Amino acid sequence: MNKALLVVGMHRSGTSALTGALSILGVDIGEELLPAKSDENEKGFFELKEVHSFHERLLLSGGRTWDAPWPLAPSWLDRVATPSRKAELRGILERNFADSELWAVKDPRLCQLLPMWREVLTDLGVDPTVVHIVRQPEAVAASLARRDGFTGEKSGLLWLDHNATAEHDSRGLQRVFVTYEGLLDSKMDSMEDLADRLNIAWPRDTRTTAAEIEDFLTGDLDHRGRSTSGQVREFGRWAEVVAALYRLLQDLSETGGSGEAFDNDFDQIRARQMALQADFDPTLLDHCTRLVLGTGGLNELELTLDAAEREIAGARAYAKQVEESLGLAQVQEADAREFIASLGKKIEAHRLHADEIESYTKTLESDLQEKETLIRALEEDSARKAGLITGHEKMLREAARYARSLESELEKHQNQQKELTRYTRGLESELEKHRNHQKELTRYTQSLESELEKRQSHQKELTLYTQRLLSELEKQQSQQREFLDLIQSLEDPLEHQKARQPDVASRTDAALSPGPSESQRPDEPKQGHD
């Protein structure tokens, strides 16, 4: 909600045409808009329903309608702009424009309600800009005469009051002034100039929207206001003040000024207006105010309709929650029917009261007829709301059938849940078995590891023993080789001895045989040397 454009201007002055062009250029104007009317605005009003309804109720609560020609004290808005009303306006804006970077609101009633809007937008942290569109007062009067049958003097006063009040209450804000005639003549150039003066860029590319703007801002938007002089009503005592204000506003739109330099001129025009209205009979003013309020009747009806709108909004929210609470929906349905019945009785009572007012004074018969038209519009709106509630009842029945189907589906899911629970329990039992088996396997693994550790230790001992045996064997082999060498060394003398043994034997025999003498011969070896 960073940037807000408040489109202000007198009724039938081109506020719809300007806002429609803004919408084409991508400015957010909301979704729930007033429907177009073939005899008024064929292409649409481009006006948010909630804002329009809020403004109507706010004006009524202050004893005023948009076309009320009598003056009111400057503090009248302070009395009706209660904290609850401001909170309601804040809620409307947050619901419709919370996510919008650039948005616009249009309603000619803004001319009378700008101080309240400024306060609420400040609380929201929104930067407002006022786009004040001005149309030739004669053309406005001709359009009002055709549509509403207003006299030229009444139209002149309304044109003067709306434009002067909007100018005064928008001071201090960023604002620009444009003319309806310039908008229709220049079209896309006017919209580009408006963007330059506001120092913004339109969300949609002007090159792609130029053709749409040209098709939209056509002559049929003029509401046959540029008519022959015979259709233009005289403004009476307001003529000079109206002409002065129009010249000043037209100059500002052409020069692009914001008007601060002309505050004194505007104040003088407003003072002349107040002086001309000073002779308004306060007794007649009080009587007119009571006619608007119906001595409390219309005010009560307005509050009742306000409650009905809140009830319908609650019913819509309730319909979205029906899947969660069908019983509560049935209770609210009964309450809604009871409320509709009581509302019908109240509307009937107010219609009877309006008839009494009509018979009470014939001097204000035309005004009473207008109020009867208002009451019929309220009745049609009530009938429309009753149709909406009937639609909600149908939605509730469909929701009940849907809830029953949900209950059946829930039962199926519960059965599946039971089967899943049994299957889960089986899995848990199987898992417990696996856990026990895992414990046994762990113990067996631990015993194997212990046995393996013992075998590894035994293997180490066996290895050491084998190494000792190999060492011992190696020693024995070395000793055996030494022994063999010794045997070999012994065998050689033995062989030599054996070789000499025959000679010894022969000598022995010779010695043992009788010889010549016992003495030893010289060539014989001495005994004992063998």
Solvent accessible surface area in square Angstrom, and as a share of the most:
residue,aa,sasa,rsa
1,M,36,0.16
2,N,90,0.46
3,K,33,0.14
4,A,0,0.00
5,L,0,0.00
6,L,0,0.00
7,V,0,0.00
8,V,0,0.00
9,G,0,0.00
10,M,0,0.00
11,H,12,0.06
12,R,18,0.07
13,S,1,0.01
14,G,7,0.07
15,T,5,0.03
16,S,13,0.08
17,A,4,0.03
18,L,2,0.01
19,T,0,0.00
20,G,1,0.01
21,A,0,0.00
22,L,0,0.00
23,S,39,0.25
24,I,30,0.15
25,L,0,0.00
26,G,28,0.27
27,V,4,0.03
28,D,51,0.26
29,I,14,0.07
30,G,14,0.13
31,E,159,0.71
32,E,109,0.49
33,L,48,0.24
34,L,40,0.20
35,P,89,0.56
36,A,53,0.41
37,K,102,0.43
38,S,96,0.62
39,D,94,0.49
40,E,31,0.14
41,N,9,0.05
42,E,87,0.39
43,K,69,0.29
44,G,11,0.10
45,F,27,0.11
46,F,37,0.16
47,E,5,0.02
48,L,6,0.03
49,K,82,0.35
50,E,60,0.27
51,V,0,0.00
52,H,43,0.19
53,S,29,0.19
54,F,0,0.00
55,H,0,0.00
56,E,53,0.24
57,R,20,0.07
58,L,0,0.00
59,L,2,0.01
60,L,22,0.11
61,S,35,0.23
62,G,20,0.19
63,G,0,0.00
64,R,14,0.05
65,T,28,0.16
66,W,40,0.14
67,D,22,0.11
68,A,4,0.03
69,P,42,0.27
70,W,22,0.08
71,P,37,0.23
72,L,48,0.24
73,A,53,0.41
74,P,135,0.85
75,S,52,0.34
76,W,22,0.08
77,L,13,0.06
78,D,110,0.57
79,R,152,0.56
80,V,18,0.11
81,A,10,0.08
82,T,53,0.31
83,P,114,0.72
84,S,83,0.53
85,R,25,0.09
86,K,50,0.21
87,A,64,0.50
88,E,53,0.24
89,L,0,0.00
90,R,92,0.34
91,G,18,0.18
92,I,4,0.02
93,L,0,0.00
94,E,70,0.31
95,R,156,0.57
96,N,36,0.19
97,F,1,0.00
98,A,57,0.44
99,D,140,0.73
100,S,14,0.09
101,E,118,0.53
102,L,22,0.11
103,W,0,0.00
104,A,1,0.01
105,V,3,0.02
106,K,7,0.03
107,D,0,0.00
108,P,8,0.05
109,R,21,0.08
110,L,0,0.00
111,C,0,0.00
112,Q,16,0.07
113,L,1,0.00
114,L,0,0.00
115,P,58,0.37
116,M,5,0.02
117,W,0,0.00
118,R,68,0.25
119,E,80,0.36
120,V,4,0.02
121,L,0,0.00
122,T,100,0.58
123,D,90,0.47
124,L,34,0.17
125,G,65,0.63
126,V,9,0.05
127,D,77,0.40
128,P,16,0.10
129,T,0,0.00
130,V,0,0.00
131,V,0,0.00
132,H,1,0.00
133,I,0,0.00
134,V,1,0.00
135,R,1,0.01
136,Q,70,0.31
137,P,5,0.03
138,E,78,0.35
139,A,5,0.04
140,V,1,0.00
141,A,1,0.01
142,A,7,0.06
143,S,1,0.00
144,L,0,0.00
145,A,16,0.13
146,R,95,0.35
147,R,68,0.25
148,D,57,0.30
149,G,53,0.51
150,F,14,0.06
151,T,78,0.46
152,G,4,0.04
153,E,71,0.32
154,K,45,0.19
155,S,1,0.01
156,G,0,0.00
157,L,11,0.06
158,L,4,0.02
159,W,2,0.01
160,L,0,0.00
161,D,19,0.10
162,H,3,0.01
163,N,2,0.01
164,A,6,0.05
165,T,12,0.07
166,A,0,0.00
167,E,2,0.01
168,H,77,0.34
169,D,26,0.14
170,S,1,0.00
171,R,53,0.19
172,G,69,0.67
173,L,29,0.14
174,Q,73,0.32
175,R,7,0.03
176,V,7,0.04
177,F,0,0.00
178,V,22,0.13
179,T,21,0.12
180,Y,1,0.00
181,E,24,0.11
182,G,27,0.26
183,L,6,0.03
184,L,16,0.08
185,D,104,0.54
186,S,51,0.33
187,K,42,0.18
188,M,17,0.07
189,D,94,0.49
190,S,27,0.18
191,M,1,0.01
192,E,71,0.32
193,D,67,0.35
194,L,2,0.01
195,A,8,0.06
196,D,110,0.57
197,R,61,0.22
198,L,3,0.02
199,N,135,0.69
200,I,42,0.21
201,A,89,0.69
202,W,21,0.07
203,P,80,0.50
204,R,95,0.35
205,D,61,0.32
206,T,35,0.20
207,R,202,0.74
208,T,92,0.53
209,T,0,0.00
210,A,32,0.25
211,A,68,0.53
212,E,72,0.32
213,I,0,0.00
214,E,75,0.34
215,D,106,0.55
216,F,23,0.09
217,L,0,0.00
218,T,43,0.25
219,G,61,0.58
220,D,90,0.46
221,L,12,0.06
222,D,14,0.07
223,H,19,0.09
224,R,168,0.61
225,G,2,0.02
226,R,133,0.48
227,S,38,0.24
228,T,98,0.57
229,S,100,0.65
230,G,72,0.69
231,Q,105,0.47
232,V,43,0.24
233,R,101,0.37
234,E,147,0.66
235,F,17,0.07
236,G,46,0.44
237,R,113,0.41
238,W,6,0.02
239,A,43,0.34
240,E,126,0.57
241,V,4,0.02
242,V,1,0.01
243,A,39,0.30
244,A,18,0.14
245,L,1,0.00
246,Y,29,0.11
247,R,144,0.52
248,L,22,0.11
249,L,0,0.00
250,Q,59,0.26
251,D,72,0.37
252,L,3,0.02
253,S,13,0.09
254,E,127,0.57
255,T,108,0.63
256,G,35,0.33
257,G,28,0.27
258,S,40,0.26
259,G,4,0.04
260,E,89,0.40
261,A,96,0.74
262,F,76,0.32
263,D,42,0.22
264,N,98,0.50
265,D,60,0.31
266,F,7,0.03
267,D,61,0.32
268,Q,100,0.44
269,I,11,0.06
270,R,52,0.19
271,A,61,0.47
272,R,99,0.36
273,Q,0,0.00
274,M,84,0.38
275,A,69,0.54
276,L,52,0.26
277,Q,14,0.06
278,A,82,0.64
279,D,103,0.54
280,F,58,0.24
281,D,72,0.37
282,P,100,0.63
283,T,102,0.59
284,L,79,0.39
285,L,41,0.20
286,D,76,0.39
287,H,54,0.24
288,C,15,0.09
289,T,30,0.18
290,R,125,0.45
291,L,14,0.07
292,V,4,0.02
293,L,39,0.20
294,G,1,0.01
295,T,82,0.48
296,G,35,0.34
297,G,11,0.11
298,L,17,0.08
299,N,48,0.25
300,E,86,0.38
301,L,1,0.01
302,E,6,0.03
303,L,92,0.46
304,T,12,0.07
305,L,11,0.06
306,D,11,0.06
307,A,33,0.26
308,A,3,0.02
309,E,54,0.24
310,R,146,0.53
311,E,71,0.32
312,I,11,0.05
313,A,57,0.44
314,G,38,0.37
315,A,23,0.18
316,R,124,0.45
317,A,50,0.39
318,Y,11,0.04
319,A,15,0.11
320,K,171,0.73
321,Q,98,0.43
322,V,11,0.06
323,E,101,0.45
324,E,153,0.69
325,S,42,0.27
326,L,50,0.25
327,G,45,0.43
328,L,88,0.44
329,A,1,0.01
330,Q,107,0.48
331,V,86,0.49
332,Q,63,0.28
333,E,35,0.16
334,A,60,0.46
335,D,69,0.36
336,A,11,0.09
337,R,126,0.46
338,E,124,0.55
339,F,50,0.21
340,I,52,0.26
341,A,58,0.45
342,S,43,0.28
343,L,11,0.06
344,G,39,0.37
345,K,151,0.64
346,K,81,0.34
347,I,16,0.08
348,E,72,0.32
349,A,55,0.43
350,H,19,0.09
351,R,84,0.31
352,L,101,0.50
353,H,57,0.25
354,A,12,0.10
355,D,69,0.36
356,E,107,0.48
357,I,25,0.13
358,E,60,0.27
359,S,88,0.56
360,Y,171,0.65
361,T,17,0.10
362,K,168,0.71
363,T,125,0.72
364,L,31,0.15
365,E,85,0.38
366,S,75,0.48
367,D,48,0.25
368,L,7,0.04
369,Q,91,0.41
370,E,78,0.35
371,K,30,0.13
372,E,37,0.17
373,T,73,0.42
374,L,46,0.23
375,I,7,0.04
376,R,128,0.47
377,A,50,0.39
378,L,33,0.16
379,E,41,0.18
380,E,123,0.55
381,D,37,0.19
382,S,11,0.07
383,A,67,0.52
384,R,130,0.48
385,K,11,0.05
386,A,35,0.27
387,G,43,0.41
388,L,60,0.30
389,I,14,0.07
390,T,80,0.47
391,G,32,0.30
392,H,23,0.10
393,E,25,0.11
394,K,116,0.49
395,M,97,0.43
396,L,18,0.09
397,R,124,0.45
398,E,74,0.33
399,A,15,0.11
400,A,18,0.14
401,R,131,0.48
402,Y,101,0.39
403,A,13,0.10
404,R,139,0.51
405,S,60,0.39
406,L,67,0.33
407,E,110,0.49
408,S,55,0.36
409,E,80,0.36
410,L,100,0.50
411,E,104,0.47
412,K,116,0.49
413,H,97,0.43
414,Q,92,0.41
415,N,73,0.38
416,Q,109,0.48
417,Q,106,0.47
418,K,122,0.52
419,E,99,0.45
420,L,97,0.48
421,T,50,0.29
422,R,146,0.53
423,Y,138,0.52
424,T,52,0.31
425,R,158,0.58
426,G,42,0.41
427,L,89,0.44
428,E,100,0.45
429,S,57,0.37
430,E,82,0.37
431,L,84,0.42
432,E,83,0.37
433,K,127,0.54
434,H,104,0.46
435,R,127,0.46
436,N,68,0.35
437,H,113,0.50
438,Q,103,0.46
439,K,117,0.49
440,E,97,0.43
441,L,83,0.41
442,T,56,0.32
443,R,141,0.52
444,Y,128,0.49
445,T,56,0.33
446,Q,105,0.47
447,S,59,0.38
448,L,86,0.43
449,E,102,0.46
450,S,51,0.33
451,E,77,0.35
452,L,100,0.50
453,E,117,0.53
454,K,129,0.55
455,R,158,0.58
456,Q,92,0.41
457,S,55,0.35
458,H,116,0.52
459,Q,103,0.46
460,K,138,0.58
461,E,105,0.47
462,L,82,0.41
463,T,56,0.33
464,L,97,0.48
465,Y,107,0.41
466,T,56,0.33
467,Q,98,0.44
468,R,143,0.52
469,L,85,0.42
470,L,105,0.52
471,S,50,0.32
472,E,85,0.38
473,L,85,0.42
474,E,113,0.51
475,K,116,0.49
476,Q,96,0.43
477,Q,78,0.35
478,S,39,0.25
479,Q,115,0.51
480,Q,104,0.46
481,R,136,0.49
482,E,112,0.50
483,F,116,0.48
484,L,96,0.48
485,D,93,0.48
486,L,95,0.47
487,I,53,0.27
488,Q,97,0.43
489,S,58,0.38
490,L,108,0.54
491,E,76,0.34
492,D,81,0.42
493,P,78,0.49
494,L,92,0.46
495,E,105,0.47
496,H,110,0.49
497,Q,97,0.43
498,K,106,0.45
499,A,77,0.60
500,R,108,0.39
501,Q,111,0.49
502,P,89,0.56
503,D,71,0.37
504,V,53,0.30
505,A,50,0.39
506,S,61,0.39
507,R,109,0.40
508,T,62,0.36
509,D,92,0.47
510,A,68,0.53
511,A,71,0.55
512,L,142,0.70
513,S,58,0.38
514,P,137,0.86
515,G,53,0.51
516,P,112,0.71
517,S,69,0.44
518,E,173,0.77
519,S,80,0.52
520,Q,84,0.37
521,R,122,0.44
522,P,144,0.90
523,D,125,0.65
524,E,74,0.33
525,P,60,0.38
526,K,129,0.55
527,Q,166,0.74
528,G,77,0.74
529,H,144,0.64
530,D,123,0.64
